[in-house]
């Protein structure tokens, strides 16, 4: 892997359509130089996962994703044995045993039974895939705060040693150390041990200029006036005290939906009809409906009658 500068990292990310800033560039650069995991926290939908995707594309390597959830255990993150295939193998051994002479079959059966716990029966899960990859991949450990503290401790051990012990096979050490991106939405507080192991980056909701640049990048066929009005509306909407504040992901969904309808500007009825694209909680919808006049004014949204 060639040596990268901060300028080259910025160029690589921007070439993948990621609207970056100096903090993101510096964090990615240092994580790559120091080969340390990058812990990214922030509200949902602000582009934390997109950093890992952009890194993988920029570095021309594979993205391996471990999606965390409550109850996630080591076997689902590391490896599992393909029990169905092993059972089929055992049944084939029984057929061989019946067909061969007693003296001739023992050595054959012993050799075949030893293969029962070998790579061809091993189902590699994301962590094992990452450390055995043919080149350094980007390992995305997504929403780590949704997993429990026990799994977090196990994860910390793997990230420290970069090796995995499989009792039936032995210890497997990393062929190449992956670039690691860990994301969290602060569903729960992460341990100090994990935080110390990582570099840290906080990503907040984008300001107007950055949000507009992202919309124009991701939805290039959108009308410029519509894009400006959408971003102004979203900036004002986030000032309300909502249960689930919409992120840039919802902005892009709204922009793509309205653009697909060949809309070139927002009007009041259109906003009211499409709030469900942006808001996903009925309390938020109700609160927004009560504040629409103020939001319209801030976003420059007009009624179809205003220009008559």
N, C-alpha and C positions, 0 to 999 in steps of 0.2 A: 504494500500500500504506500503510495507516494506521500511525502511530507506535505502538509497543508498549512497555509497561513490563514489568518483571520479573513483576509480579503478573499482568498480562494473559497473558504467555507461559505462566506456570504454569497459569492457568485454561484456556487453549486446549489445552495438552497433556493436562491431566487430563480435559477434556471428550472427548478422543479415547481415553480409557481407558489412558493412559500414567501409571504410578505414578512420579512424578518426585521429585526432591530438589533442594536449593538449588544444588548444583554443576551439575546438568544444566540447570536453569533459567538460571543465570548464563551458562553456556557458550553456550546457544542464543541468549540475549538479546544477548550481545556479538558473536557471529558475525553476527547479523542487523544490528546497529547498525553494525559496522565493515565489513560485507560481506566478511568473510574466511572461507575454508574452515574447517570444524570437523573436526579429526582426532580420531576416537574409537577408542581401543584397549581391549582387554580380552579375557578368555577367550571362546571360542565359546559362543553361546547365552545371552548375558546381556542382550540387548536393544539392541545398538548399531544395527542396521538399523531397529529399531522407532522410534527417535528420528526418523529421516528420514521414515518413513511418517506418524508422528504430526504432524510439522511440516507436511507437504504437506496433510494433511486440515485441520489447524488454520488454515492460511493460505489454504485454499480454492484451492489451485493444484495443478498436476500434479507427480507424482513421476517423474523420468526416471532410470533405473538403468543404470549401467555395471558389469556383473559382471566383475571381473578374474580372470585365470587365467594360468597359465604359457604363454608364447608369444603372448600378446595383442599385436597390433601396432596402429599408428596407423590403418590403414584400417578395422579393425573397430570402433574407437572414434570415428572422425571421420565418414567417408563412404566409399561405394563407388559406382562407376558401374554402372547396370543394363545390363550388357553384352548380355543376351538381348533386352531391349527395343530397345537401340541397333541390334543386328543386324537385328531385324525392321524397324526404321525404314529401314535401308540397303537392304533388299530392296524396300521400298515405293518408295524413290527410284529403284531400277532400273526398276520398272514405269512410273513417271512418265516417266523418261528415254526409254523406248521409245515412249510414246504421244504425246509432244509433239514439235513441230518442233524442229530443232536450234537455231535462233535463239531460240525462245521458251522452251526448256527450261533454258537455262544460268542465267538469273537465278533461276528458280524453284528449281532444284536447289541453287544456291549458298546461297540463303536457308534452305532446308530443312536443308542440311548444317551450317549455323551453329547450328541448334537441337539438334544431336546432343549437344553438351555444354551442356545447360541444366538448369534445376531439375526438369523433368519426367522426366529420365533419372537424377537424383541420388537415391541411397539414403542418407538421413540416418541416421547412427548416433548414439548417445547424446550425445556432446559437441556435435556440430553441431545436433542437435535442441534441446539446452539453450540455446545462444546465439542461436538463431533463433526461440525460443518467443515467443508473443504476449504473455506476461506472465512475471514471474520465477518459474521453476519451482524445485523442490527437486531438485538433481542429486546422486544418491547414487552415489559411487564406492566400490563394495563390495569388501572384501578386497584392497586395493591392494597388500599385501605378497605376494600370489601372482603378480603380474606381475613382469617383470624390471626391472633398474635402468635400462635404456635407455628403456623405456616410461615409467618414473617421471620421467625427465628431460624427455621430451616432454610429459608431463602438466603438469609444473611450468611450462613455457613457455606452455601454453594458459591455465592458471589465472592467470598473471601478466598476459597481454596481452588475454585475452578476445577473441581474433580468430583466424580460421583462414584460411589461404591455400590456395585451390584453383587450381592452375596454369591450368586451362582456363577458369576464370571470373574469378578475382581474389581479393582479400581480403574476407572476410565478417566484419564486426564485430558484437559482441553487440548484439542489439536491447534486451534486458534482462539484466543480470548475474544469474545464478541464485544461489540459496542452496545452498552446497555442503557436503555431509557426506561425509567420507572415513573409511572404517572399515578396521581392520587387526586381525589376530589374533596379530601378532608372529611370523609364520612366518619372516620375515627382518627385519633391521634396516633401517628406512627412512633415507633420506638426511637429513642435517642441513638441506639446502636446502629440502626439502619440509616438514620440521618447522617451520622458521622461517616459512614462508609461511602456516602454519595456526595457529589456536587449538587447544589440546589438552585432551582430556577422557579420563580413565581410568575405565572402568566395571568394577567387580569383581562377584563373585557377591553377590546380595542377602543381607541379614541375614534372620533369621526373620520379623520383623514385616513387612518390605517384601515378602518372598516370599509370605507369607500374604495380604497385601493384593492382590498381583497375581493370585493364584489365585482369590480371591473375586471380583475384578473380571472376569477372563477366563472363569471357569467359574461363573457366578452360581447355577446349579442344584445345585452340589455340596453334600453334607452338611458342616456346619461341623466336626464332629469328624473326619471323613475329611480335610478340608483341613488341619487342624492336624497330624494325624499324618503326612500326606504331607510337609509342610514340615519337620517335626522330623526325619523320616527323611532327607530330602535334605540338611539341614544337617549331620547326623552323617556321611552318606555322603561328603560333600566333605572330611571330615577325613582320609579314607584317601588313601594315595598311589596314585592311579589314573593310568592312561595317558591316559584321556580323561574328565576330570571333567565330570559332567553339569551343564548350566546350567539357567536358568529355562525354556528351551524344552522340555527333557525333563521338568521338573516339570509343566508345563502338559499335555504329552502324557499323562503318567501320570494326572494329575487327570481329564482328559477321558475317558480310557479307563475308569478305575474308576467314574466317575460314570455313564458310559453303561451299565455293568453293574449299576447301581442298588446299588452298595456304599455302606454308611454308616460303615464303619470298616475299618481294616487288621487282617488276621490273618496269621499267619506263612506259611501255605500260599499265600495270595494274593500276598504279596510275592515268594515264591520263583517263582511261576508267571509273574509279570509283570516280572521284572528286565530282560527284553529290551527293554522300553519305555524304560527309563532308561539302561541301559548298552549300549554298542555295540562292546565289545572283550572277547574271551573271557578274557583275563588279568584284566580288571577284574571280570568276572562271577565268576571263580574266587576272587579275593581277597575280594570282597564276601560270597560264600557262607561263607568261613572266618570272617568277622567278623559274621555275622548276629545272633548272640546279643547282642553289644554294641550293635548298631544297633537291635535290637528294644527293648532296655531304654531307650535314649535317646529313642526315638520313642514309647514307650508302646504298642508293638504287642503284642497278646496272641494266645495260641493259642485255638482254639475250645473247648478243654477247660478253660481257666483259670478260667472262671466257673461251672463245674459243681461 
